[in-house]
Amino acid sequence: MLDFSRQFAPLRQEILAAIARVCDSQQFILGAQVAAFEAAAAAACASRFAIGCASGSDALWLALAAAGIGDSSAATRHTGKPVGVITTPFSFFATASSILRAGARPIFADIDPRTFNLSPELVAEILNGTAGSSVKAVLPVHLFGQCADWDGFAALQRDNPGLMLIEDAAQAFGAAWTFSTQTSPDQPARPAGSLGDAAAFSFYPTKNLAAFGDAGLVTTSSGEIDRRVRSLRAHGMTRRYFHDEVGWNSRLDELQAAVLNVKLRHIAEWNQQRRERAARYNQFFREAGLAVEWPAASEATPASTQDGIVLPYTDPRATHVFQQYVIRAPRRDALRDHLAAQQIGSEIYYPLPIHLQAALRDLGYKPGDFPEAERAAAEVLALPLYPELRDDEQQSVVEAIRSFYN
């Protein structure tokens, strides 16, 4: 699926020199490298503030907690019941577990089958229903590197004063959203990380912007959220050994920040190469006669795996970074076994929707509650994609898939 050595080789000396500077400085926690990365990442995300932390999962919790969502919220104090956060059932587990960790309750809505992202129309149905009164925030995920429909979510926030929007941008550093002319005629594309009240990023080694271990980031343009994230990541301290609230130890290591500072300078080029690799896959699948395209109009007959490989759909308002290149495939599991037999990597993101995970059975969801998420879980397959992938390797992947269906 990935070959980390191809990215590391040309940056080897630069990265090792950056690590050596940290070793020479003997400053390992929240030093100059972290400060430099936070400033550069904030600029890249068009956000006033960026706060480094230990992981993407911690970034989600920090963003929610700092925004006042959870145990300390007024709604919880007055009713004794946890507030709700609406999110997608088709994501990595941390999307939902971070809500629980913050002391709130996940409320799921189904996905748009084209983008795999949370549907704002279905979120609106919940907000307008009986459960809507408990909802304090929506947590859309920019899944696989494509921003969720922010025209729709921005409209929900305008129609529901006090509703918070928190971006799960773990897979989407460098992605962007161009608002429709009807919504915001003078506004250019805005990067992931600047769309909501706060956002969470992951720099796990498989991400498009990758550390040499776990690392995460919260972005926000709110001074109050920034202040609270910085406190919460250091046990609730604003002064050393004086704890204003109960936080956690979730600081970004200086060594990881040093690596990220080097890589951040290349992320725009790498993201463009990912888009080019994705376009090349599309071309090869079409040439092989395997491709099924999504219709331009959302109300048209949807694409189906009954007709072949369903190619990824990119919303024309989205600048996709293709953290993953995900197809829908007939007989997906047998195809994956076939690829593995030919030493071709693939991955299923995600084989079981969150609402059906055993750990969350107490939420009361059951099979059939979110049919689009469940259908996606049965059909999706991520193929190898990274900036350094070669044309001939992509052709080999497509040829192996063609031979399976032949």
C-alpha positions in Angstrom: 0.0 0.0 0.0 2.8 2.4 0.9 6.6 2.7 0.4 7.8 5.1 3.1 11.4 4.8 1.8 10.6 6.5 -1.4 9.6 9.7 0.4 12.4 9.5 2.9 15.3 8.9 0.5 15.5 12.4 -1.0 14.8 14.1 2.3 17.2 11.9 4.3 19.9 14.5 5.0 17.5 17.3 5.7 15.5 15.3 8.1 18.5 13.8 9.9 20.0 17.3 10.2 16.7 18.6 11.7 16.7 15.7 14.3 20.3 16.4 15.1 19.5 20.1 15.8 16.9 19.0 18.4 19.4 16.6 20.0 22.0 19.3 20.1 19.5 21.8 21.6 18.5 19.3 24.3 15.1 20.9 24.2 12.6 18.0 23.7 9.1 19.3 24.8 7.2 22.3 23.4 10.4 24.0 22.1 11.3 26.0 19.1 10.5 23.2 16.6 6.9 22.9 17.9 6.4 26.6 17.9 7.7 26.9 14.3 5.5 24.0 13.1 2.4 25.5 14.8 3.0 28.8 13.1 3.6 27.3 9.7 0.6 24.9 10.0 -1.7 27.7 11.0 -0.7 29.7 7.9 -1.1 26.7 5.7 -4.6 26.1 7.1 -5.6 29.8 7.0 -6.3 29.6 10.7 -5.3 32.0 13.5 -4.0 29.3 15.7 -2.6 25.8 15.5 -1.8 23.7 18.6 0.3 20.5 18.3 -0.6 17.5 20.3 0.3 13.8 20.7 -2.1 12.2 18.1 -5.0 12.8 15.8 -7.3 11.1 18.3 -6.2 13.5 21.1 -6.7 16.4 18.6 -10.3 15.4 18.2 -10.9 15.2 22.0 -9.0 18.4 22.6 -11.1 20.3 19.9 -14.4 19.0 21.4 -13.4 19.6 25.0 -12.0 23.1 24.4 -15.2 24.0 22.5 -17.2 23.3 25.6 -18.8 20.1 24.3 -19.3 17.4 26.9 -19.5 17.1 30.7 -18.9 20.7 31.4 -21.6 22.0 29.0 -24.6 23.9 30.4 -27.0 21.4 28.8 -25.4 18.6 30.8 -25.5 20.5 34.0 -29.1 21.5 33.7 -30.6 18.2 32.4 -28.1 15.5 33.7 -28.1 14.1 30.2 -25.1 14.2 27.8 -25.3 16.6 24.9 -25.4 15.1 21.4 -22.8 15.4 18.7 -23.9 14.4 15.2 -21.3 12.6 13.1 -20.8 9.9 10.5 -20.9 6.1 11.1 -18.4 5.6 8.3 -15.1 6.7 9.6 -12.3 5.6 11.9 -13.4 4.7 15.4 -11.8 7.7 17.0 -14.3 10.0 15.4 -17.0 8.6 17.7 -14.8 7.6 20.7 -13.5 11.2 21.0 -17.1 12.4 21.4 -17.7 9.9 24.3 -14.3 10.8 25.8 -15.4 14.4 25.9 -18.5 13.4 27.8 -21.0 13.8 24.9 -23.1 11.2 23.0 -22.5 10.3 19.4 -25.6 10.6 17.2 -25.2 9.2 13.7 -26.5 10.3 10.4 -25.9 8.5 7.1 -23.5 9.4 4.4 -23.6 10.8 0.8 -22.9 7.6 -1.2 -20.9 9.6 -3.8 -18.3 11.2 -1.4 -18.7 8.8 1.6 -19.0 12.0 3.7 -21.7 12.9 6.2 -24.8 14.1 4.5 -25.9 17.6 5.7 -29.4 17.0 4.5 -29.7 14.0 6.9 -28.1 16.0 9.7 -30.8 18.6 9.1 -33.5 16.0 9.6 -32.0 15.1 13.1 -31.7 18.8 14.0 -35.4 19.3 13.1 -36.5 16.3 15.0 -37.0 15.4 18.6 -33.3 14.6 19.1 -32.2 18.0 17.8 -32.7 19.8 21.1 -29.8 17.9 22.7 -27.4 18.5 19.8 -24.6 21.0 20.5 -22.2 20.2 17.6 -21.7 18.4 14.3 -18.5 16.6 13.6 -18.2 16.0 9.8 -15.2 14.0 8.6 -13.3 15.0 5.5 -13.0 11.3 4.5 -10.2 10.0 2.3 -8.9 13.6 1.8 -12.1 15.3 0.4 -13.8 18.0 2.4 -17.4 17.4 3.5 -20.1 19.5 1.9 -19.4 22.7 3.7 -22.0 24.7 1.9 -24.5 22.5 3.6 -22.9 22.5 7.0 -22.4 26.3 7.0 -26.1 26.6 6.2 -27.0 24.4 9.1 -25.0 26.6 11.4 -26.7 29.7 10.2 -30.1 28.1 10.7 -29.2 26.8 14.2 -27.6 29.5 16.3 -25.1 28.1 18.8 -24.4 25.0 16.8 -20.7 24.2 16.7 -18.9 22.7 13.7 -15.8 20.7 14.4 -13.9 19.3 11.5 -12.4 15.8 11.6 -9.6 16.6 9.1 -7.4 13.8 10.1 -7.0 12.6 6.5 -7.2 16.0 4.8 -4.2 18.3 5.3 -4.1 20.6 2.3 -7.6 19.8 1.2 -9.9 22.8 0.5 -13.5 23.8 -0.2 -14.8 26.4 -2.6 -18.1 27.8 -1.6 -20.9 28.0 -4.2 -21.5 31.4 -5.7 -25.0 31.4 -4.1 -23.6 30.9 -0.7 -20.5 33.1 -0.7 -19.8 34.9 -4.0 -16.6 36.6 -2.9 -15.0 33.8 -0.9 -12.2 31.8 -2.5 -11.3 28.2 -1.6 -10.7 27.8 2.1 -8.4 25.1 3.4 -9.5 22.3 5.7 -8.9 23.5 9.2 -10.4 26.9 8.6 -14.0 25.8 7.8 -15.4 25.0 11.3 -15.0 26.4 14.8 -12.1 24.0 15.3 -10.5 21.1 13.4 -8.4 18.1 14.2 -5.5 16.7 12.1 -3.5 13.5 12.4 0.1 13.0 11.3 0.2 9.2 11.8 2.9 7.8 9.4 0.3 6.7 6.8 -1.1 10.2 6.4 -0.3 12.5 3.5 1.6 14.8 5.9 3.3 12.2 8.1 5.4 12.2 11.3 7.8 9.5 12.3 5.2 8.3 14.9 2.1 9.6 16.4 1.4 13.4 16.2 -1.7 15.6 15.9 -2.8 19.2 15.6 -5.8 21.3 16.5 -6.6 24.5 14.4 -9.0 27.2 15.3 -9.5 31.0 14.9 -11.1 31.3 18.4 -8.8 32.7 21.0 -10.7 31.0 23.7 -10.5 27.5 22.1 -6.8 28.0 21.5 -6.2 28.9 25.1 -8.2 25.9 26.4 -6.5 23.4 24.0 -3.1 24.6 25.2 -4.2 24.2 28.8 -5.9 20.8 28.3 -2.9 19.3 26.5 -0.7 20.0 29.6 -2.9 18.7 32.4 -5.0 21.9 32.6 -2.1 24.1 33.4 -1.7 27.7 32.4 1.0 28.2 35.0 3.4 25.5 35.9 1.9 23.3 38.6 -1.3 25.3 38.9 -4.1 23.3 37.4 -7.3 25.2 36.4 -9.1 22.2 35.1 -8.5 18.4 34.5 -6.6 18.0 31.2 -4.3 15.4 29.9 -0.7 14.9 28.8 -0.9 15.3 25.0 2.1 17.4 23.8 3.7 17.2 20.4 7.2 16.0 20.7 10.0 18.3 19.5 11.5 15.5 17.4 8.2 14.9 15.6 7.8 18.7 15.0 11.2 18.8 13.5 10.3 16.1 11.0 7.0 17.8 10.2 8.7 21.1 9.6 10.8 19.5 6.8 7.8 17.7 5.3 5.4 20.6 5.5 7.5 22.5 2.8 6.7 19.7 0.3 3.0 18.9 1.1 1.5 21.1 -1.7 3.6 19.3 -4.3 2.9 15.9 -2.8 -0.9 16.6 -2.8 -0.7 17.6 -6.4 1.1 14.3 -7.2 -1.6 12.4 -5.4 -4.3 14.1 -7.5 -2.3 13.2 -10.7 -1.9 9.6 -9.5 -5.7 9.4 -8.9 -6.4 10.8 -12.3 -4.1 8.2 -13.8 -5.9 5.4 -12.1 -9.2 6.8 -13.5 -7.7 6.8 -17.0 -6.4 3.3 -16.7 -9.7 1.9 -15.4 -11.6 3.6 -18.3 -9.1 2.2 -20.8 -9.6 -1.3 -19.3 -13.4 -1.0 -19.7 -13.9 -1.4 -16.0 -15.0 2.1 -14.9 -18.4 3.1 -13.7 -18.8 6.9 -13.2 -21.0 8.8 -10.8 -23.6 10.9 -12.7 -23.1 14.7 -12.4 -26.5 15.2 -10.9 -27.1 13.8 -7.4 -30.7 13.0 -8.2 -29.7 10.9 -11.2 -29.5 7.1 -11.1 -26.6 6.3 -8.7 -23.6 4.3 -9.8 -23.7 0.6 -8.9 -21.1 -2.1 -8.5 -23.5 -4.3 -10.6 -22.0 -2.5 -13.6 -18.3 -2.7 -12.6 -15.7 -0.7 -10.6 -17.2 2.5 -9.3 -14.5 5.2 -9.4 -14.1 7.8 -6.7 -16.3 10.9 -7.0 -14.8 14.4 -6.5 -17.3 17.1 -5.7 -16.5 20.0 -8.1 -16.3 22.4 -5.1 -13.7 20.2 -3.3 -9.9 20.2 -3.7 -9.2 16.6 -3.0 -5.9 15.4 -1.6 -6.5 11.7 -2.1 -5.2 10.5 1.2 -6.8 7.3 -0.1 -7.9 6.2 -3.6 -11.1 4.2 -2.8 -13.1 2.3 -5.4 -16.3 0.4 -4.9 -15.8 -3.2 -6.2 -18.0 -6.1 -7.0 -17.0 -9.2 -4.9 -14.7 -7.0 -3.0 -13.3 -9.5 -0.6 -12.5 -12.0 -3.3 -10.8 -9.2 -5.3 -8.7 -8.3 -2.4 -7.5 -11.9 -2.0 -6.7 -12.0 -5.7 -4.6 -8.8 -5.3 -2.8 -10.2 -2.3 -1.9 -13.3 -4.1 -0.1 -11.1 -6.6 1.6 -9.1 -3.8 -0.5 -6.0 -4.4 -1.5 -4.2 -1.3 -5.0 -3.0 -0.6 -7.0 -2.0 2.5 -10.6 -1.8 3.5 -11.5 1.6 5.1 -13.8 0.6 6.9 -15.1 -3.0 7.1 -17.7 -2.4 9.8 -19.5 0.9 10.4 -19.0 2.6 13.7 -22.7 2.2 14.8 -22.3 -1.6 14.5 -19.1 -1.8 16.6 -19.4 -4.0 19.7 -17.9 -1.3 21.9 -20.8 1.0 21.1 -23.8 -1.4 21.3 -25.2 0.6 24.2 -26.0 3.4 21.8 -28.8 1.2 20.5 -28.2 1.2 16.8 -28.8 -1.9 14.6 -28.1 -3.2 11.1 -30.1 -1.3 8.5 -30.1 2.0 10.4 -27.6 3.6 8.0 -27.9 1.7 4.7 -25.4 3.9 2.7 -22.7 3.5 5.3 -23.3 -0.2 5.5 -23.3 -0.6 1.7 -20.0 1.3 1.5 -18.4 -0.9 4.2 -19.3 -3.9 2.0 -17.9 -2.5 -1.2 -15.0 -0.1 -0.6 -11.4 -1.0 -1.4 -8.4 1.4 -1.1 -5.7 0.8 -3.7 -2.0 1.8 -3.4 -1.6 5.5 -3.9 1.3 7.8 -2.8 3.2 10.6 -4.6 6.1 8.4 -5.6 4.0 5.6 -7.2 5.0 4.9 -10.8 2.8 4.6 -13.9 3.8 1.0 -14.5 2.9 0.0 -10.9 -0.6 1.6 -11.3 -1.0 -0.3 -14.6 -0.1 -3.5 -12.8 -2.8 -2.9 -10.2 -5.4 -2.2 -12.9 -4.3 -5.2 -15.0 -4.6 -7.5 -11.9 -8.1 -6.2 -11.3 -9.0 -6.7 -14.9 -7.8 -10.2 -14.9 -9.8 -11.0 -11.8 -13.1 -9.9 -13.4 -12.2 -11.6 -16.7 
